[in-house]
Amino acid sequence: MGNCMKYKEYYGTIEYSDEDQCFHGKVLGIKGLVTFEGESVQELRASFREMVDEYLKDCERKHIAPDKSYKGSFNIRIAPELHREASLRAANEGISLNALVEKAISLYAATSFHK
């Protein structure tokens, strides 16, 4: 996966601000905004890990379960016509709509991110 870092099952974006002369990013897949920054890649990585650890400690202090970065379910909104076509295709293939969507996303992800 390009322009992302991974630590303890959490992913963080990697961006660069020429104006501020620093790297910055945010932790993906959790509610709320958890950001980090650094002047070098090493500082950015250390800041990312520190913020993930701080997020987990904060959840522990508040006695709440930390958000799982990706739990395997999400809601999508699509055009009614596409919904109908996908449902008909799934029925024609003898699979559920969820299975069809998972198959489509798997094919897209395999061709888009692993180049």
Buried (B, 14 or more C-beta within 10 A) or exposed (E): EEEEBEBEEBBBBBEBEEEEEBBBBBBEEBEEEBEBBBEEEEBBBEBBBEBBEEBEEEBEEEEEEBBEBEEEEEEEEEEEEEEEEBEEEBEEEEEEBEEBBEEEEEEEEEEEEEE
